[in-house]
C-alpha cells in the first residue's frame, strides 16, 4: 500500500512537471501595446522600436503587436484596457492618467517646467518614481516617462500674441480639470474632445482652436483646419510607458527585466527624436503658410502670471507638499 502511494506521488509529480513544461512550450506571450498618437509621431515610432527590441531581447518569448492612432481606443480606453489586461502596455499623457491616479495632476499644472532637461531630471528622479508607484493600486505598472512635448496653442480666428488675444476662443482640451481651469483663467471656452475626433471638430467648427504638442499639429494634419500657432509652451506633456499589472505578473523575472531595460533604451531614443520633430514641425508649418508666433518675453511673463490661480487652486485641493518638492528641485 505504501509502495502504491509512493508510486502515485511520483506519477503526480511527473505529470505536474510535464504540465508545467507543456505550458512553457505553448508559444510566445502576446503583448498588445498602443497609444492615441499618429503613426508617424515619435511616440508611435518608439512603440515600434520597443516591439522590435523586446522580441529580440527575449528571443521571441514575448510577441509584441503595436496599435497606434487610437486603434485600441483613446487614452481612457487604453488605461482601462491595461486594468483589464485586454491591452498589455501603452503610452498615455499624464492628464488622462490623473483621472485614475490623482497625484499625476501635478504634472499638468501650467509652466511647471522651463525646458525638457529640467523635466527629465524630476521625472526620472525620486518624485517621478513615487508617482509611477501610485499606479500599482490601479493594476498598472509604471515603467518610465516618454515624451509628448510642450503643448502649444493653435486656432483659426486670429493671431495670439498676447494674453488678451486668447479670450473668447473655443479651445479643445484634454479631459483634465487643470487643463480646463488653465483656459478658463485665460477667458477662453475650453471643451474636452477625444483626440480621435478632434480633426472633425475643428473642421466642423465645434471648436476653433486646440492645444497640443506641435508634432501632433503636423502629423494629425490640424494645420489644414487651423491658421495660427503660438509657441505658448504652457504645459510640458510627459507620456508614461505603462504595463498591465496582470500581464506583468505572467512574466518571468528575466522578461520583466528585459521590458524595463528596453523601455529605458527607447525612452532616450524617443525623447531625442521628439525634440528633433518639434523643430522640423515648426519649419513645416511655416512652409504650409501657417502663422507661427513666438511670444515676447513680456507676453510670456503675463501668460504665466495669469495662470497662477491654477497653482493656488491645486495647493488648496491637494496641499503644498508635492508641488513645493517639484519647485524646489526645479529651481536647484
PyMOL commands that set and color helices and strands:
alter all, ss='L'
color gray80, all
select helices_A, chain A and resi 2-24+42-57+75-84+94-97+102-108+116-123+126-138+163-166+177-185+195-204+214-219+222-224+245-248+253-287+297-306+308-318+321-330
alter helices_A, ss='H'
color red, helices_A
select strands_A, chain A and resi 29-34+62-67+89-93+140-155+170-173+189-192+209-213+228-244+291-293
alter strands_A, ss='S'
color yellow, strands_A
deselect
rebuild
show_as cartoon
